[in-house]
Amino acid sequence: MSITSNRPYLLRGLYEWLVDNDLTPHLLVATDREDVIVPGQFVQDDRIVLNISPSAVQRLELGNELISFSARFGGKPTSVRVPPSAVLGIYARENGRGMLFRDEEAPTESAGESEGKPDTSPDRPTLKVVK
């Protein structure tokens, strides 16, 4: 039996929770994934942080297959398209509260191998508060 990813559902729920608490939701996105369309000049180390607050974006759609919106980057209107699988985290700018996701495209260890061991892989994203 195939089960769909829970990531789009978690993203929508966390987005609503952040906005309801007057926090500024940010997405951490892996830009080296297929179908990611973001302004390249703001990408660093194949990652970009996107402010998706209602005041920063227009026509935000948090779909199961695609997250899309329009926003201004450097004063220029830009369309952004991100598959949920490329989202590595969603968090509040103000306090970092939110959730990081496992990288679905990274190789996985067999069950039991990583139990009790912290994830210290070099590609594990770290969050920094963006001001």
OpenMM code with the backbone's topology and positions (N, CA, C; nanometers):
from openmm import Vec3, app, unit

residues = "MET SER ILE THR SER ASN ARG PRO TYR LEU LEU ARG GLY LEU TYR GLU TRP LEU VAL ASP ASN ASP LEU THR PRO HIS LEU LEU VAL ALA THR ASP ARG GLU ASP VAL ILE VAL PRO GLY GLN PHE VAL GLN ASP ASP ARG ILE VAL LEU ASN ILE SER PRO SER ALA VAL GLN ARG LEU GLU LEU GLY ASN GLU LEU ILE SER PHE SER ALA ARG PHE GLY GLY LYS PRO THR SER VAL ARG VAL PRO PRO SER ALA VAL LEU GLY ILE TYR ALA ARG GLU ASN GLY ARG GLY MET LEU PHE ARG ASP GLU GLU ALA PRO THR GLU SER ALA GLY GLU SER GLU GLY LYS PRO ASP THR SER PRO ASP ARG PRO THR LEU LYS VAL VAL LYS".split()
positions = [
    Vec3(0.0828, -0.1182, 0.0000),
    Vec3(0.0000, 0.0000, 0.0000),
    Vec3(0.0874, 0.1247, 0.0000),
    Vec3(0.0599, 0.2154, -0.0906),
    Vec3(0.1335, 0.3409, -0.1005),
    Vec3(0.0607, 0.4484, -0.0196),
    Vec3(0.1374, 0.5236, 0.0542),
    Vec3(0.0791, 0.6304, 0.1360),
    Vec3(0.1382, 0.7636, 0.0902),
    Vec3(0.0551, 0.8654, 0.0873),
    Vec3(0.1030, 0.9966, 0.0438),
    Vec3(0.1864, 1.0611, 0.1536),
    Vec3(0.2679, 1.1553, 0.1138),
    Vec3(0.3513, 1.2286, 0.2083),
    Vec3(0.2643, 1.3138, 0.3003),
    Vec3(0.3037, 1.3204, 0.4263),
    Vec3(0.2309, 1.4060, 0.5200),
    Vec3(0.2848, 1.5497, 0.5201),
    Vec3(0.3929, 1.5742, 0.4480),
    Vec3(0.4564, 1.7058, 0.4495),
    Vec3(0.3622, 1.8191, 0.4070),
    Vec3(0.2854, 1.8067, 0.2975),
    Vec3(0.1968, 1.9184, 0.2609),
    Vec3(0.0936, 1.9499, 0.3692),
    Vec3(0.0453, 1.8471, 0.4368),
    Vec3(-0.0552, 1.8654, 0.5417),
    Vec3(0.0065, 1.9334, 0.6640),
    Vec3(0.1277, 1.8922, 0.6997),
    Vec3(0.1976, 1.9546, 0.8114),
    Vec3(0.2321, 2.1001, 0.7801),
    Vec3(0.2726, 2.1258, 0.6558),
    Vec3(0.3045, 2.2638, 0.6164),
    Vec3(0.1829, 2.3546, 0.6297),
    Vec3(0.0682, 2.3078, 0.5825),
    Vec3(-0.0539, 2.3890, 0.5935),
    Vec3(-0.0915, 2.4135, 0.7394),
    Vec3(-0.0848, 2.3099, 0.8206),
    Vec3(-0.1195, 2.3232, 0.9614),
    Vec3(-0.0255, 2.4158, 1.0354),
    Vec3(0.1036, 2.4017, 1.0128),
    Vec3(0.2007, 2.4879, 1.0795),
    Vec3(0.1915, 2.6317, 1.0298),
    Vec3(0.1662, 2.6483, 0.9010),
    Vec3(0.1474, 2.7830, 0.8465),
    Vec3(0.0314, 2.8526, 0.9196),
    Vec3(-0.0818, 2.7844, 0.9298),
    Vec3(-0.1982, 2.8430, 0.9976),
    Vec3(-0.1676, 2.8745, 1.1431),
    Vec3(-0.1008, 2.7840, 1.2120),
    Vec3(-0.0653, 2.8037, 1.3520),
    Vec3(0.0253, 2.9267, 1.3687),
    Vec3(0.1250, 2.9397, 1.2810),
    Vec3(0.2160, 3.0541, 1.2895),
    Vec3(0.1413, 3.1852, 1.2652),
    Vec3(0.0595, 3.1892, 1.1602),
    Vec3(-0.0150, 3.3120, 1.1280),
    Vec3(-0.1150, 3.3453, 1.2386),
    Vec3(-0.1843, 3.2444, 1.2910),
    Vec3(-0.2810, 3.2669, 1.3994),
    Vec3(-0.2151, 3.3244, 1.5242),
    Vec3(-0.0858, 3.2982, 1.5413),
    Vec3(-0.0129, 3.3486, 1.6569),
    Vec3(0.0689, 3.4738, 1.6245),
    Vec3(0.0324, 3.5407, 1.5136),
    Vec3(0.0983, 3.6649, 1.4715),
    Vec3(0.2493, 3.6499, 1.4552),
    Vec3(0.2903, 3.5336, 1.4046),
    Vec3(0.4310, 3.5085, 1.3755),
    Vec3(0.4514, 3.5106, 1.2241),
    Vec3(0.5745, 3.5254, 1.1810),
    Vec3(0.6079, 3.5353, 1.0395),
    Vec3(0.6605, 3.4016, 0.9884),
    Vec3(0.5798, 3.3285, 0.9092),
    Vec3(0.6245, 3.1969, 0.8620),
    Vec3(0.7307, 3.2079, 0.7524),
    Vec3(0.8359, 3.1300, 0.7698),
    Vec3(0.9433, 3.1203, 0.6714),
    Vec3(0.9578, 2.9748, 0.6306),
    Vec3(0.9868, 2.9530, 0.5023),
    Vec3(1.0170, 2.8195, 0.4511),
    Vec3(1.1664, 2.8101, 0.4220),
    Vec3(1.2277, 2.6997, 0.4619),
    Vec3(1.3634, 2.6672, 0.4220),
    Vec3(1.3512, 2.5686, 0.3070),
    Vec3(1.4035, 2.6043, 0.1896),
    Vec3(1.3835, 2.5261, 0.0679),
    Vec3(1.5173, 2.4816, 0.0092),
    Vec3(1.5244, 2.3550, -0.0303),
    Vec3(1.6384, 2.3018, -0.1043),
    Vec3(1.6188, 2.3394, -0.2508),
    Vec3(1.7051, 2.4225, -0.3030),
    Vec3(1.6873, 2.4747, -0.4385),
    Vec3(1.7464, 2.3854, -0.5466),
    Vec3(1.8128, 2.2792, -0.5070),
    Vec3(1.8739, 2.1904, -0.6059),
    Vec3(1.7788, 2.0800, -0.6500),
    Vec3(1.6532, 2.0915, -0.6160),
    Vec3(1.5529, 1.9914, -0.6510),
    Vec3(1.4837, 2.0267, -0.7810),
    Vec3(1.4322, 1.9248, -0.8442),
    Vec3(1.3577, 1.9427, -0.9683),
    Vec3(1.2309, 2.0236, -0.9415),
    Vec3(1.1959, 2.1085, -1.0349),
    Vec3(1.0726, 2.1879, -1.0322),
    Vec3(1.0727, 2.3015, -0.9309),
    Vec3(1.1862, 2.3341, -0.8690),
    Vec3(1.1937, 2.4488, -0.7785),
    Vec3(1.2231, 2.5729, -0.8615),
    Vec3(1.1345, 2.6723, -0.8513),
    Vec3(1.1544, 2.7988, -0.9221),
    Vec3(1.1535, 2.9096, -0.8177),
    Vec3(1.2725, 2.9638, -0.7899),
    Vec3(1.2908, 3.0721, -0.6936),
    Vec3(1.3910, 3.1711, -0.7529),
    Vec3(1.3968, 3.2934, -0.7000),
    Vec3(1.4957, 3.3886, -0.7513),
    Vec3(1.6378, 3.3448, -0.7151),
    Vec3(1.7150, 3.3110, -0.8153),
    Vec3(1.8487, 3.2544, -0.7968),
    Vec3(1.9463, 3.3426, -0.7231),
    Vec3(1.9304, 3.4747, -0.7324),
    Vec3(2.0275, 3.5642, -0.6687),
    Vec3(2.0211, 3.5590, -0.5162),
    Vec3(1.9174, 3.4971, -0.4603),
    Vec3(1.9035, 3.4880, -0.3149),
    Vec3(1.9337, 3.3477, -0.2619),
    Vec3(1.9801, 3.2586, -0.3485),
    Vec3(2.0134, 3.1212, -0.3096),
    Vec3(2.1561, 3.1178, -0.2560),
    Vec3(2.1731, 3.0496, -0.1425),
    Vec3(2.3064, 3.0284, -0.0858),
    Vec3(2.3200, 2.8822, -0.0475),
    Vec3(2.4246, 2.8187, -0.0940),
    Vec3(2.4511, 2.6772, -0.0639),
    Vec3(2.3307, 2.5886, -0.0966),
    Vec3(2.2687, 2.6127, -0.2117),
    Vec3(2.1521, 2.5354, -0.2571),
    Vec3(2.0345, 2.5434, -0.1608),
    Vec3(2.0230, 2.6536, -0.0863),
    Vec3(1.9128, 2.6759, 0.0070),
    Vec3(1.8637, 2.8191, -0.0084),
    Vec3(1.7354, 2.8386, 0.0193),
    Vec3(1.6781, 2.9723, 0.0232),
    Vec3(1.5746, 2.9739, 0.1352),
    Vec3(1.5646, 3.0870, 0.2024),
    Vec3(1.4621, 3.1076, 0.3037),
    Vec3(1.3598, 3.2028, 0.2441),
    Vec3(1.2330, 3.1608, 0.2461),
    Vec3(1.1251, 3.2390, 0.1868),
    Vec3(1.0265, 3.2836, 0.2938),
    Vec3(1.0008, 3.4124, 0.3009),
    Vec3(0.8986, 3.4677, 0.3897),
    Vec3(0.7641, 3.4465, 0.3198),
    Vec3(0.6757, 3.3674, 0.3809),
    Vec3(0.5457, 3.3414, 0.3180),
    Vec3(0.4312, 3.4008, 0.4006),
    Vec3(0.4611, 3.5070, 0.4738),
    Vec3(0.3559, 3.5720, 0.5527),
    Vec3(0.2539, 3.6365, 0.4587),
    Vec3(0.1291, 3.6498, 0.5045),
    Vec3(0.0254, 3.7102, 0.4196),
    Vec3(0.0624, 3.8493, 0.3679),
    Vec3(0.1414, 3.9246, 0.4439),
    Vec3(0.1795, 4.0586, 0.3995),
    Vec3(0.2941, 4.0574, 0.2983),
    Vec3(0.3620, 3.9435, 0.2836),
    Vec3(0.4779, 3.9352, 0.1945),
    Vec3(0.4482, 3.8695, 0.0609),
    Vec3(0.3394, 3.7922, 0.0528),
    Vec3(0.3106, 3.7173, -0.0691),
    Vec3(0.1681, 3.7430, -0.1161),
    Vec3(0.1452, 3.7129, -0.2421),
    Vec3(0.0115, 3.7188, -0.3011),
    Vec3(-0.0195, 3.5814, -0.3608),
    Vec3(-0.1464, 3.5451, -0.3572),
    Vec3(-0.1958, 3.4204, -0.4174),
    Vec3(-0.1206, 3.2963, -0.3673),
    Vec3(-0.0990, 3.2880, -0.2364),
    Vec3(-0.0317, 3.1721, -0.1786),
    Vec3(-0.1208, 3.0488, -0.1894),
    Vec3(-0.0663, 2.9417, -0.2456),
    Vec3(-0.1344, 2.8130, -0.2527),
    Vec3(-0.0416, 2.7076, -0.1934),
    Vec3(-0.0874, 2.6438, -0.0852),
    Vec3(-0.0114, 2.5384, -0.0204),
    Vec3(-0.0742, 2.4045, -0.0591),
    Vec3(-0.0496, 2.3626, -0.1828),
    Vec3(-0.1111, 2.2418, -0.2364),
    Vec3(-0.0330, 2.1159, -0.2028),
    Vec3(-0.0943, 2.0023, -0.2307),
    Vec3(-0.0274, 1.8745, -0.2055),
    Vec3(0.0899, 1.8500, -0.3002),
    Vec3(0.0800, 1.9024, -0.4222),
    Vec3(0.1841, 1.8804, -0.5226),
    Vec3(0.2746, 2.0018, -0.5438),
    Vec3(0.2270, 2.1200, -0.5057),
    Vec3(0.3020, 2.2417, -0.5341),
    Vec3(0.2645, 2.3536, -0.4378),
    Vec3(0.3660, 2.4275, -0.3941),
    Vec3(0.3473, 2.5523, -0.3195),
    Vec3(0.3798, 2.6624, -0.4185),
    Vec3(0.2869, 2.7567, -0.4339),
    Vec3(0.3114, 2.8647, -0.5299),
    Vec3(0.2615, 2.9962, -0.4725),
    Vec3(0.3276, 3.1038, -0.5130),
    Vec3(0.2883, 3.2385, -0.4741),
    Vec3(0.3659, 3.3393, -0.5576),
    Vec3(0.3245, 3.4641, -0.5472),
    Vec3(0.3961, 3.5749, -0.6086),
    Vec3(0.4472, 3.6639, -0.4963),
    Vec3(0.5663, 3.7180, -0.5153),
    Vec3(0.6255, 3.8080, -0.4160),
    Vec3(0.7251, 3.8997, -0.4860),
    Vec3(0.7648, 4.0016, -0.4156),
    Vec3(0.8657, 4.0933, -0.4678),
    Vec3(1.0012, 4.0553, -0.4095),
    Vec3(1.0997, 4.0439, -0.4977),
    Vec3(1.2375, 4.0176, -0.4579),
    Vec3(1.3218, 4.1275, -0.5189),
    Vec3(1.3832, 4.2083, -0.4339),
    Vec3(1.4595, 4.3220, -0.4840),
    Vec3(1.3714, 4.4177, -0.5629),
    Vec3(1.2438, 4.4279, -0.5230),
    Vec3(1.1501, 4.5178, -0.5892),
    Vec3(1.0876, 4.4625, -0.7164),
    Vec3(1.1304, 4.3442, -0.7587),
    Vec3(1.0803, 4.2857, -0.8831),
    Vec3(0.9770, 4.1771, -0.8537),
    Vec3(0.8557, 4.1859, -0.9121),
    Vec3(0.7556, 4.0809, -0.8922),
    Vec3(0.8055, 3.9478, -0.9483),
    Vec3(0.7904, 3.8415, -0.8687),
    Vec3(0.8428, 3.7112, -0.9051),
    Vec3(0.7431, 3.6027, -0.8677),
    Vec3(0.7270, 3.5051, -0.9566),
    Vec3(0.6460, 3.3869, -0.9260),
    Vec3(0.7375, 3.2797, -0.8689),
    Vec3(0.6936, 3.2185, -0.7602),
    Vec3(0.7720, 3.1150, -0.6927),
    Vec3(0.6925, 2.9856, -0.6972),
    Vec3(0.7633, 2.8748, -0.7264),
    Vec3(0.7013, 2.7419, -0.7312),
    Vec3(0.7951, 2.6441, -0.6612),
    Vec3(0.7412, 2.5743, -0.5616),
    Vec3(0.8221, 2.4818, -0.4824),
    Vec3(0.7408, 2.3554, -0.4543),
    Vec3(0.7898, 2.2379, -0.4940),
    Vec3(0.7210, 2.1159, -0.4528),
    Vec3(0.7402, 2.0976, -0.3019),
    Vec3(0.6383, 2.0511, -0.2304),
    Vec3(0.6532, 2.0318, -0.0859),
    Vec3(0.7734, 1.9450, -0.0480),
    Vec3(0.8116, 1.8509, -0.1327),
    Vec3(0.9259, 1.7649, -0.1021),
    Vec3(1.0572, 1.8422, -0.0936),
    Vec3(1.0629, 1.9625, -0.1518),
    Vec3(1.1833, 2.0455, -0.1460),
    Vec3(1.1878, 2.1333, -0.0212),
    Vec3(1.0781, 2.1371, 0.0549),
    Vec3(1.0747, 2.2175, 0.1770),
    Vec3(1.1424, 2.1388, 0.2888),
    Vec3(1.2460, 2.1984, 0.3461),
    Vec3(1.3210, 2.1330, 0.4534),
    Vec3(1.2731, 2.1775, 0.5912),
    Vec3(1.1963, 2.2868, 0.5953),
    Vec3(1.1457, 2.3325, 0.7242),
    Vec3(1.0527, 2.4506, 0.7093),
    Vec3(0.9697, 2.4702, 0.8119),
    Vec3(0.8841, 2.5878, 0.8237),
    Vec3(0.8971, 2.6352, 0.9675),
    Vec3(0.9190, 2.7646, 0.9862),
    Vec3(0.9433, 2.8154, 1.1203),
    Vec3(0.9093, 2.9634, 1.1285),
    Vec3(0.8986, 3.0127, 1.2513),
    Vec3(0.8698, 3.1537, 1.2757),
    Vec3(1.0000, 3.2333, 1.2776),
    Vec3(1.0012, 3.3433, 1.2048),
    Vec3(1.1186, 3.4304, 1.2040),
    Vec3(1.1496, 3.4807, 1.3454),
    Vec3(1.0455, 3.5108, 1.4218),
    Vec3(1.0634, 3.5748, 1.5516),
    Vec3(1.1286, 3.4866, 1.6572),
    Vec3(1.0989, 3.3567, 1.6561),
    Vec3(1.1496, 3.2717, 1.7640),
    Vec3(1.1997, 3.1344, 1.7179),
    Vec3(1.1951, 3.1066, 1.5890),
    Vec3(1.2448, 2.9796, 1.5367),
    Vec3(1.1531, 2.8605, 1.5595),
    Vec3(1.0370, 2.8823, 1.6208),
    Vec3(0.9436, 2.7712, 1.6457),
    Vec3(0.8886, 2.7204, 1.5131),
    Vec3(0.8824, 2.5909, 1.4982),
    Vec3(0.8323, 2.5308, 1.3757),
    Vec3(0.8774, 2.3874, 1.3656),
    Vec3(0.9104, 2.3446, 1.2441),
    Vec3(0.9459, 2.2042, 1.2229),
    Vec3(1.0448, 2.1913, 1.1075),
    Vec3(1.1444, 2.1063, 1.1287),
    Vec3(1.2340, 2.0652, 1.0215),
    Vec3(1.1878, 1.9294, 0.9725),
    Vec3(1.2070, 1.9048, 0.8439),
    Vec3(1.1684, 1.7781, 0.7845),
    Vec3(1.2923, 1.7013, 0.7413),
    Vec3(1.2812, 1.5700, 0.7457),
    Vec3(1.3889, 1.4873, 0.6908),
    Vec3(1.3965, 1.5118, 0.5416),
    Vec3(1.5150, 1.5060, 0.4907),
    Vec3(1.5368, 1.5221, 0.3480),
    Vec3(1.4924, 1.3940, 0.2791),
    Vec3(1.3793, 1.3994, 0.2081),
    Vec3(1.3230, 1.2791, 0.1458),
    Vec3(1.4107, 1.2229, 0.0353),
    Vec3(1.5006, 1.3045, -0.0196),
    Vec3(1.5856, 1.2556, -0.1278),
    Vec3(1.7204, 1.2063, -0.0786),
    Vec3(1.7473, 1.2224, 0.0514),
    Vec3(1.8744, 1.1751, 0.1055),
    Vec3(1.8680, 1.0239, 0.1251),
    Vec3(1.9818, 0.9550, 0.1145),
    Vec3(1.9814, 0.8110, 0.1375),
    Vec3(1.9380, 0.7828, 0.2819),
    Vec3(1.8629, 0.6752, 0.3003),
    Vec3(1.8157, 0.6407, 0.4341),
    Vec3(1.8889, 0.5187, 0.4846),
    Vec3(1.9041, 0.5130, 0.6171),
    Vec3(1.9665, 0.3969, 0.6792),
    Vec3(1.8592, 0.2925, 0.7011),
    Vec3(1.9010, 0.1688, 0.7098),
    Vec3(1.8026, 0.0645, 0.7358),
    Vec3(1.7488, 0.0797, 0.8776),
    Vec3(1.6290, 0.0298, 0.8995),
    Vec3(1.5625, 0.0450, 1.0290),
    Vec3(1.6516, -0.0051, 1.1409),
    Vec3(1.6607, 0.0710, 1.2474),
    Vec3(1.7369, 0.0311, 1.3637),
    Vec3(1.8798, 0.0815, 1.3636),
    Vec3(1.9374, 0.1099, 1.2458),
    Vec3(2.0762, 0.1552, 1.2402),
    Vec3(2.0966, 0.2893, 1.3073),
    Vec3(1.9991, 0.3804, 1.2931),
    Vec3(2.0195, 0.5146, 1.3456),
    Vec3(1.9524, 0.5352, 1.4805),
    Vec3(1.8876, 0.4316, 1.5335),
    Vec3(1.8190, 0.4468, 1.6606),
    Vec3(1.9175, 0.4867, 1.7686),
    Vec3(1.8841, 0.5922, 1.8412),
    Vec3(1.9667, 0.6361, 1.9517),
    Vec3(2.0849, 0.7201, 1.9105),
    Vec3(2.1077, 0.7380, 1.7800),
    Vec3(2.2196, 0.8194, 1.7330),
    Vec3(2.1661, 0.9523, 1.6815),
    Vec3(2.2300, 1.0637, 1.7194),
    Vec3(2.1857, 1.1923, 1.6643),
    Vec3(2.2210, 1.2017, 1.5166),
    Vec3(2.1410, 1.2764, 1.4420),
    Vec3(2.1679, 1.2970, 1.3002),
    Vec3(2.2743, 1.4046, 1.2871),
    Vec3(2.3950, 1.3643, 1.2476),
    Vec3(2.5056, 1.4586, 1.2348),
    Vec3(2.5523, 1.4696, 1.0910),
    Vec3(2.4689, 1.4308, 0.9964),
    Vec3(2.5075, 1.4369, 0.8561),
    Vec3(2.5337, 1.5818, 0.8165),
    Vec3(2.6351, 1.6052, 0.7312),
    Vec3(2.6712, 1.7419, 0.6952),
    Vec3(2.5633, 1.8159, 0.6168),
    Vec3(2.4709, 1.7432, 0.5513),
    Vec3(2.3682, 1.8116, 0.4733),
    Vec3(2.2418, 1.8377, 0.5549),
    Vec3(2.2441, 1.8081, 0.6836),
    Vec3(2.1286, 1.8338, 0.7705),
    Vec3(2.1156, 1.9851, 0.7863),
    Vec3(2.0010, 2.0416, 0.7494),
    Vec3(1.9875, 2.1870, 0.7580),
    Vec3(1.9879, 2.2351, 0.9022),
    Vec3(2.0423, 2.3519, 0.9210),
    Vec3(2.0363, 2.4168, 1.0508),
    Vec3(1.9586, 2.5455, 1.0344),
    Vec3(1.8848, 2.5808, 1.1364),
    Vec3(1.8033, 2.7019, 1.1298),
    Vec3(1.8758, 2.8165, 1.1960),
    Vec3(1.8651, 2.9307, 1.1320),
    Vec3(1.9114, 3.0550, 1.1897),
    Vec3(1.7956, 3.1524, 1.1813),
    Vec3(1.7829, 3.2371, 1.2810),
    Vec3(1.6783, 3.3375, 1.2762),
    Vec3(1.7192, 3.4421, 1.1737),
    Vec3(1.6300, 3.4687, 1.0794),
    Vec3(1.6560, 3.5652, 0.9731),
    Vec3(1.5859, 3.6944, 1.0102),
    Vec3(1.6603, 3.8010, 1.0128),
    Vec3(1.6011, 3.9307, 1.0504),
    Vec3(1.5882, 4.0205, 0.9297),
] * unit.nanometer
topology = app.Topology()
chain = topology.addChain("A")
for resn in residues:
    res = topology.addResidue(resn, chain)
    for name in ("N", "CA", "C"):
        topology.addAtom(name, app.Element.getBySymbol(name[0]), res)
